Amino acid sequence: MSRKVDECKPLRRGIRPSSITYSTLIAAYGHADEETKAKNAFNEMLELRLVPDDYTFVGLMLAPAARGDVVGCLDVRRRMRSCGVSSTVHVYNELIRRGGAPKP
């Protein structure tokens, strides 16, 4: 599946990237269990000064959540907070779905 995600990269040529395009790419990598590629896309997004949102961070949670890495998911949530993004129902749903509901 990751190969198909990589094949989409040339399609970005000529398209002005946005937070939505990067969040979609990050989620695709997350679904393909390509955590490193998701993180690289996230860092590229930040370098372009695009603003991540809750969907961006849910995409970053997908790979660690799929392998049951609750600590990894909570690390993403901490990074989300450091970027000034508030937790939403989407973030909590991903944490709960993987058994990582945060303690109040």
N, C-alpha and C positions, 0 to 999 in steps of 0.2 A: 504494500500500500504506500510506503514512503516514496518509492520510485515515482509513483503517479503524482504525489505532492511536488516532488522535485521538478517534474516535467512542467508544472504550472509556472515556475519561476520565469522562464522566457516570456510568458504572457504578460508579465509585469512591465516589460519594456514598452515605453510609450504611454503607459498608464500612470497617472499621477497618484502615488500611493497616499492612502489616508489611514486613519486609525481603524476604520472598518476593514480595509483590505488586509492590513497587518493582523488584526484580531482574528480574521477568518483564516489566514495562513497559520497563525499560531495554534488555533483550534484544530486545524487539519493535521498539523504535526503532532499535537497532543493525542488526537484520536489514533494516529498511526504509531503511538508509543515512541516518538522521536523527540524526547525531552530536550536533548542538546540543540537540535534544530529549532525547536520552539523558543528556547532561551536566546539563541542567536538572532532569530527574527525579532524577538522582543528588544534586544539590545540595539539592533539596527533601527527599529522603530523609534527608540529614544534618541539615537544619534540624529535622526531626521527631525527631532523635536515634535514628534507626534504624541498626543496625549493618550495614554492608555485608559481604559475604562474597566468596569467590572467584568465585561465579557472577555477582555484581554486576559485578565487574571484567571478566570475560569478555564480558559484555554491552556494556560500554563499549569493548571492543576490536573488536567486530564491524564497525563502520562503517570505522574506519581500516584494519583488516585486509582488508576487502573491496576497498579501493582500493589495496592494497599498501603502505600507509603503516607501515612497520616502526617508524620513529621514534615515530609516534603510539602504536603498541601498547606500545612500551617506556616511553613517558611514562605510560601508564595503569598499567603494572606498577610504576613508581616511586611513583606515587600510592597504589597498593595497599599497597606496603611502608610508606609514611608513615602509613597508616591501621592498621598493625599486622596486616595480612592476609598470610599466607604464600602463596607460590606453590604451586599444586597441579598435578596432572596435567592438569586442565582448562585452566589458564592456559598451561602448556607446550605442550599440544596446539594451542591457538590460535596461539601464537607460531610453532611449527614449521610448522603448516599454511600460514602466510603467509610462510614463509622468514625468520622473525625469531628464530631460536633464540638466546637470550642467551649471551654468552660467559661461561665460568665465572670 
